[in-house]
Amino acid sequence: MEREQKTSSASHVLVLPLPIQGHINPMLQFCKRLASKGLKVTLITPTSMGTSMHQDNACSINMETIFDGYREGERAATAEEYIERFKDTIPKSLAELIDKNSTSQYPAKFIIYDSILPWVLDVAKSWGMEGGPFFTQSCAVTVLYYHTLQGGALKIPMEEKSPVSLPSLPQLEFSDLPSLVHGPGSYPGIYDLLFSQFSNIDEASWLLWNTFNELEDEVGVRVKVGENGMVTQEEIERCIREVMTEGERRDEIRTRSEKWKKLAEMAMDEGGSSDKNIEEFVANLNACNSNSTKSPDQRP
């Protein structure tokens, strides 16, 4: 009852994650943080995932299911096939959900979406909503992708294996770069997906990141990539031994890992850097919500 009273006059946000490994949980945890700040949060899940997430999170956030081209239990043959059908099907399903929500007691005015799905912003804006992408990858990796596509600092495919200098990053060796940057032909579907996330970034109201500053520092042991671009079994074993048992840096890495964990907790605790950013985001949404209403002529 207390939660219902707390959210009754608050802003309502929709959240659409990319339903693949490594993308759902960060956005789910963010949903819970927003709900703890008094926002009404609706997490949108595809039909192929079923209702398992609904049961696990029924007490903290609202859940809505939309059709993604697959029925519960159905699976695509490849990730590329699924993403392609997802892109073809979800815009219509999302528009139907927004339409239904627009006549509810607390219509959503903002949508948070996985950065890999930039077209979600176009759908939202056609209904008079604002939106912002949520980046699940590290800032360093995203900066590298951005400068490759937008800034032109990297020309791909790379012909020379010389060090690379990019804004806000230390000098990078050729082997430090993601393989799809220096060999985009190896992952054509993934390449297009990653670089399309910046297509309408200037139109977003907010850019949301699953990170904090200290998280971007070196914390572990880096594997060495061979000349053929492959990492050998022996190299992986070396790194594991370095961290877990006999390496000179074992104690240092463990100490830094503990420090990293504590810094993350401090950032998320009340008054921490991440907590303050979330408070600012929520306050801004509430201010916009109280000053705006959606009229019928905004609908497509």
N, C-alpha and C positions, 0 to 999 in steps of 0.2 A: 504494500500500500504506500509505504514511504517513497519507494522508487517511482511509483506511478504519479504521485503528487509532484515529485521533483522534476520529472520530465514533461509534465503536462503542458507547461508553458515554454519549454525549451525548443531550440532548433532541432529539426529532423534532418539527418543526413543519410544518404544511401551509400553503400560501399560495395564495389564490384571487384573482387580479386580475379587474377588469372588462375584457374583451377588446376595448377600443376605443382609438383613438388618444389618446395622452397619459396613459394609465392603466397600460399594461403595463410600459413600460420602467422607471419609478421603482420598481415592486415587484420587477422582475427584478434591478435593481441592489442593492436591499435584501436580496434572497435571497442574492446573492453575498457581501455583507458578513457576513450571518449565518453562511454556510458557512465563511467565513474565520476565524470565531471558534470553529469546532468543532461547530456545530449540524448535525444532519442535516436538510436542507431539501428538501421536495417541492413543486415548483411545479405547480399544477393548470392545465391548458390545455384549452380546449373542442375538440371534434372538428372544428368548422368551420375552425380555424386550421391543421389538419394537423400535421405533425411537424417543421417547419422549426426551431422553437425547441428541440426535443429535440436536434437535430444540432448547433446552435450552442453549447449549454450543457451538453453531456453530461459534461464533466469536472468541473464545479464543483457542480452541484446535481442532484437527482433530478427526473424529470419524470413526470407522470401525466396521461393524457387521459380526460376524461369527456364524455358525450354532452350537447350543449347544444340539441338539437332540429334540428341541421343536420349533414349529412355534409360531409366535406372538399370544399372548393370551392363549396359552396352558400352563397348570400348572401340576406339578408333585403332586402326592398324599401326599408325605412327603418330608421333606428337605433331608433326607438320600437318597431317590429315585432320587431326582434331582441331588444331588452331584455325585452320582454313574454314572448317565448317562452323566453328564457334564465331568467327568473324562474319560469316554469311548469315547466321541465324540470330545471334544475340541482339543486334540493333533493333529488330522488329519486336522481339520479346521484351527488351528493355523499355522501348517506347510504350508498349502496352502496360507495363508495370507503372511507369511514370504517370500515364494517363489515369490509371486507377487511383494512384496515390494522390493525384492533384485534387481530387474531390473528397479526400479524407479529412478528418478533423485537424490533423497536423501534417499538411503537405510538405514534402522535402523540398528545400531550396538549393541544396548542394549535394554533389556526388563526388566521392573519392574513388578513384579507379587505379588499377595497376598501370604503371607507366607504359607497359607493353601494349596497352589498349587505348591509344590516343583518340580513336574514333568515338569512344564513349563521350568525350567532351562535346563533339559535334551533335550527338543525339541529345544530350542534356541541354545544350544551348538552344536547340530548336524548340524546346519546351520552356524556355525562360529560366532555366536553372544555371547556376555557376558550378564549376568543378575544379579539381586539382588532381594531378597524378601522384601516386605513392610509389617511390622507388625502393625496391626490395634489395637491390645490389648496393655494394659499397660506393661511396662518393667517388673514390679514386677510379674505379672501373667505369662509372657513368661519365665522369669527366673525360676519360680517354675516348669513349665512344662519341661523346658530344663533339670534341675537337676533331675527331676523324671525319665526322659528317658535316658539321656546321662551320667549324673554324678553318678547315682546310689545312690544319697543321700536319696532318698525316695523309699521305697519298697512298691509296691502296689499290691493288696489292703492292706491298713495299718491295722495291727492287734491291735496296742496299740493306745490309745488316748492321748499320751504324747506330750508335746511341740516339735516343729520341728525347727532346726536351719539350715539355708542354706546360702551360700555365698551371700553377697551383700543385704541381707534382715534381718529385725529384727526377733526376735524369734516369731514363729507363733504357735498359739494354734490349736488343731485339728479342731475346728469349723471355723477357718480362711481359711482353705483349700477349694478349689473348690470341690464340691461333687463328680465329676468324678474322682478325685485323690484318695479319700478314698473309693469310691464305683464305680469303672469303669464299672461294669456290668450294671449299670443303663442307661448308654449312650454308647453302644458299637460302633455305627457309628461315633459319635462325638469324642469319645476317640481316635479312630484310626486316624481320620482326624487331630486332634490337635497335636498328637505326631509324625505324619509323617512329619511335617513341618521342622524337624531338620535332615531329612534323608540325604540331600546333602548340608547342610549349609556351609560346608568347601569349596565347589566348587564355591560359590557365590562371585562375585567381590565386592559387597557392601551389607551391612545390613542397611535397612532404617526403622526408627521408628517414629510412629505418637505420639510423646511425647516431653517433655523437662524435665530437672532434677526436677524442683520445682513441676511439675505436679504429681510426685509420692508420695508427702507428704499427710498426713491425712488432710482431709478438711471437712468431714461431720460427721454424726452419724452412727455408725455401728449397724446393726440389730443383735439381739442375736438369734442364732439358737437353737431350742429345742433338747432334747435328741434323738428324732426320725428323726433329720435332717431337720425338717420343720420349717418355719417361720410363726408364727401365725398372724392373722389379727390384733389382739391387739398390737403385737410388732411393726408392720408396722405403725399403728396409733400412737404409742408412739413416734417413730422416727420423723414422720411428725410434731407432736405437738412440739417436742423438737426444730426442726429447724424453723418452721413457726410461732408459736404463743407464747407458754408459757414456753419453756425450758430455763434452766439457761445458756445454751451455744448458744442460738439463736443469740445474738449480735456478739459473737465471731465468729460463723460460717459465718455469713453474711460478717463480716469484712474480714475474710480469703478468702471468695469466691470472693470478690471484688479485693483483692490483687492477687489472682490466675488469674483472668481475665486480670489484668494489666500486670502481668508477661508474660502471653501468648502473649499479644500484643507486649510487649517489645522484646520477643524472635523472633517474626516474622517481626518486623520493620527493616528497613535498618540498618545493623550493629549489629543486635541482634544475639543471639547464633544460633537459627534455621536458620536465614537468611544467616549467615556465612557458616553454614554446607551445605546449598543448593548451595551457590556460589561455594564452594569447589567441590561439586559433579558435578556441571555443568562444571566447569573448567577442571576437570579430564576427563569427557566425551568428551569435545571438543579436548583435547590434544590427547586422544586415537583415536578419529575420524580422526584427521589430519595426524596421523602416521600409519594408517592401511587401507587396502583395502580388499575386499572380493573376492577371486578367485573362479572360477567354481569348482575346485576340492574339495572345502570345503562343497559342497552341498551333501546331502545324495543320 
